[in-house]
Amino acid sequence: MVRIFFEPLCINTKFIIQLTRLSEFAFFRFMSLSVLNLEEQQHKDEIVSLTEQVLDAKGIECDSKISKLSEEQLSEILEQVRKLRKKKKIEKDSERQKEELDISVQ
């Protein structure tokens, strides 16, 4: 008789999966409260990634903490996500303009 044990390949993989679930859980809380605009809903992966960064900065590490956050606290988190998103978009646009200027100068 052969016994097969399924063990995680790496603790880090499990941790990454937990973080993804955590930020996705926050995303679904945003959705259930109807606080995301259409563009944010359509860019789920980006919002989840930025939410993960904000949650990490706030030291929020588990689903139970997210489920207990008030609507006001979730709104604050979403506001920080929006600020990060806007900052990254400005940086990306600035980089694109710089590249265009470099091309036109040559």
Order of alpha helices (4+ residues) and beta strands (2+ residues): alpha-alpha-alpha-alpha-alpha
